[in-house]
Amino acid sequence: MTVQFVLLYQAKSTLDVAALEAAREGAVKHGSMSAMQAGLARGLAPLYARQADATGVQSALLAAQSAVVKTVSIEIVSPQRP
């Protein structure tokens, strides 16, 4: 049970960092949706990693990008556009 809690907390922490990365990209790139999606994918990539080499990193990033494009909805809440 303790191991499951640790894994859950690690996944939550990764998601928190990914959301922060997406928000940062959106702030820097003037609310660009593609920039926010790229930032979110970079943050989520560790959840898709299966190998600790360059190929594993690349495949994890590609899998995260695919998942973000297919399943994630990003909503800009502030500032509101006219």
C-alpha positions in Angstrom: 0.0 0.0 0.0 2.8 2.4 0.8 4.4 1.7 -2.6 1.1 2.5 -4.4 0.9 5.8 -2.5 4.4 6.7 -3.5 3.7 6.0 -7.1 0.4 8.0 -7.0 2.2 10.9 -5.4 5.0 10.8 -8.0 2.4 10.8 -10.9 0.6 13.7 -9.2 3.9 15.7 -8.9 4.7 15.0 -12.5 1.3 16.2 -13.6 1.7 19.4 -11.4 5.0 20.2 -13.1 3.6 19.5 -16.6 0.7 21.9 -15.9 3.1 24.5 -14.7 5.3 24.0 -17.8 2.2 24.4 -20.0 1.1 27.6 -18.2 4.6 29.0 -18.5 4.7 28.3 -22.2 1.4 30.0 -22.6 2.5 33.1 -20.7 5.7 33.4 -22.7 4.2 32.7 -26.1 1.1 34.9 -25.8 -1.4 32.1 -25.2 -0.3 29.9 -28.1 -2.2 26.7 -27.8 0.5 24.7 -29.6 3.2 26.1 -27.3 1.1 25.1 -24.2 0.5 21.6 -25.7 4.3 21.2 -26.3 5.0 22.3 -22.7 2.5 19.9 -21.3 3.9 17.1 -23.4 7.5 17.8 -22.2 6.2 17.7 -18.6 4.3 14.5 -19.1 7.1 12.7 -21.0 8.5 11.0 -17.8 5.3 9.1 -17.4 5.8 7.5 -20.8 9.5 6.7 -20.4 10.4 3.0 -20.6 14.2 3.3 -21.3 16.8 5.7 -19.9 18.6 6.3 -23.2 18.3 8.8 -26.0 15.9 6.6 -27.9 13.7 6.1 -24.8 13.6 9.8 -24.2 12.6 10.5 -27.8 9.9 7.9 -27.8 8.5 9.1 -24.5 8.2 12.6 -25.8 6.5 11.4 -29.0 4.1 9.3 -27.0 3.3 12.3 -24.7 2.8 14.6 -27.6 0.4 12.2 -29.2 -1.5 11.7 -26.0 -1.8 15.5 -25.4 -3.1 16.2 -28.9 -5.6 13.4 -28.8 -6.9 13.6 -25.2 -6.1 16.9 -23.5 -8.3 20.0 -23.5 -6.6 23.2 -22.5 -8.8 26.1 -21.5 -7.5 29.7 -21.1 -9.4 31.2 -18.2 -7.5 34.5 -17.7 -7.2 36.9 -19.4 -10.3 36.3 -21.4 -10.2 37.1 -25.0 -12.8 39.6 -26.3 
